[in-house]
Amino acid sequence: MQSLREVQRGFAAATVFGDTTALAALGVVGGGLDPIARIGVYRNNVLGNYRKALGATYPVVRRLVGAPFFNAAVDAFVRAYPSRHGDVNRYGGELVRFLAAYAPARELPYLPDVARLEWAIDQAAIAADAPPLDLAALAAVPADAFERLIFVLNPSAHFLASAYPIQRIWQVNQDGFEGDDAVDLGAGGDRLLVLRGANGVTIERLGAGEHALLTALARRAGLGEAAARAAGKEDGFDLTRALRHHVEAQTLVAIRVPASTQPRTGR
Amino acid sequence: MSPANPLPPVAGIGLRSPHVAQVRHDRPAVGWLEVHSENYFVDGGSALSALEAIRADYPISLHGVGLSLGSADALDAGHLARLKRLADRIEPVLVSEHLCWGRIDGRHLNDLLPLPFTNEALALCCDRVSAVQNALDRPLLVENVSAYLRFEDDAMAEWEFVAAVVRRTGCKLLLDVNNIYVNAVNHGFDPLMYLAAMPGDAIAEIHLAGFDASGACLIDTHGARVAPPVWALYRAAIERFGPKPTLIEWDTDLPALNVLLDEAAIARAVLEESNAVAA
C-alpha cells in the first residue's frame, strides 16, 4: 500500500506530466473506464483551469499568439514553473520570464514585455487601497524641507520600460478596438506607468524626466535627488507640473518629511 | 465558536464577478450569497469593496477551493492566514472547504483532487480540519467532492470517510447533492445509501449544480441547470434531514443572473414544502 504522499506525487506526475508509469503505480480502479481515461479527466481539468486562468490574466498575449499556441505555452509553463499558491489568482507572474526563453515565441520579441504589462494591470487591480494625498499636508511642508521630502507611491503603481511600443500593441488588441490597428514596431519604446487611481486601472506613457522622477521617488529618494535625475534625462523638465499631475492622478499618495536637516551620512 | 445555525434554511446563489454589478443594483430576493474565498484574498480594489457593500444586504458564505485539507504537504499557513483575514473582514455566516487535496511537494494543482479513502488520509484530514477550526475559531463546513476515479487502496467507502471526518472533528457538513449523484453514476453505488450514512444534524448547507454527461463519465462542471435526478435526490435529502440552507452553484458558461434565481426558486419551493409539512 502506498503512502498518501506517494499517491499524490504519482497523481501529480500523471496529470501535469502525463507520466503513464506513475499512473500505473497509482492503483486506479478501472470499473468500466480505463484508468488512462479517468486520469485524463483530471489532466484536462488541471491544465484547462490554468489555460483559462492565465488566458484571463493575459488576454492580449493569448490574442497575439492564438489560442492553440497559447495553450501549448501554458502547458509547458505549468510544467516548468509550478503554482506555489492554493489561490490560482496569484499564479502566472513568471510567465514573463518563461516567454523570454520560450523558443517557439522567439519571432515575437515584444511578447514578454506585453506579458509584463498585463501582469502589472492584473496586480494593480488588487493592490491595497490608498487615500489620495492630503494637499494641506503638502502645502504645510516648509520650503527648506522640499529637497529631502519623501513621497509614498500608490501601492498599485507599476513602472515598465520596453524597447517596443507595447502600449499601442496592447491598445489595438483590446476587444472593441476600432480604427487602424497597424503597429510600427520601429516607432520606439515605451516608458509606462500602470496605476489604479480614481478611474480604475490606467496605463500612462511617461516622458523620460517623469519616469526618472517617479522611479527615483519609488526608491524613496528625496525630492531633490529625484528632480535632479529627471532634469538629467530631459531638458527643460517641468517638476511642478509633473508633481501636480501625479498628485491628482494619485500616483503619489503620501509624504514623509524627514526630521533632520543634517546631510545624509553613509552607514 | 459561533452559533450552530447562523443561516435559516433558505435558498441562495453563488455570486460570480459578472453578476456583481447587477446584484448590487437589483438586490434580487435571494436568501444569501456565496463567494469563492480566494477571489477576495486581495489587499484592496473594486472586487473587495463591492463584496463589502453587498454584505450589508445579504448574508455571505465564504467557500474555499484552495486550502488543500487532504494534502500530504503541511497546511499552508499563509493561505489560512489570508482566509482568517477575509473572514474577520466579511464576517461570513458560513466558512467551507472541500474534502480533497490539491498540493504535493510544494506544487499546487489548483484543483479539487480525490483522496484515497485510507486510514492515513482520514487521520490527516481530521487533524487539518481541527487545525483550521482552531485557527478560524469557528466551525468549518467540509464538502464532499465529485470524483472520476477511485483507488484500489481504499479502506472504506466515501460516505464512511465523510461521516468519520464529521464525527471525529465536530465540523459541519456541506453536502453537495450533485456530487453524490455524479459519484454514484461514475462509481456505481446507490446515492440513497450515501444519504442514509450522512449525519443529518451536522449538515449546515447543501450545494446543487449541473454536470456534463457528454463524455464517458459524468463531469461536475457547474455549467448547467440542476439535472432532474439531482432534484429528486435533493428532495429525498430534504425529506430525510429537514430543510437546510441550499445553494445554486454555477461556474462555467455562466448564464444570466435570472437563470440562477430560477434555479434557486425551485430549491426554495422544495424547502417551503418541507416547512409546511413540518408545521
Interface residues (C-beta under 8 A of the other chain):
Chain A: M1 Q2 S3 L4 R5 V7 Q8 R9 F11 A12 T15 V16 L26 G27 V28 V29 G31 G32 L33 P35 A37 R38 I39 V41 Y42 N45 V46 N49 Y50 A53 P82 S83 R84 H85 G86 D87 V88 N89 R90 Y91 A125 I126 A127 A128 D129 A130 P155 R196 G200
Chain B: E38 N39 F41 V42 D43 G44 G45 S46 A47 L48 S49 V65 G66 L67 S68 G70 S71 A72 D76 H79 R82 W101 G102 R103 I104 D105 G106 R107 H108 L109 N110 D111 L113 L115 P116 T118 E120 A121 L124 Y148 L149 R150 F151 E152 D153 D154 H187 G188 G215 A216 C217 I219
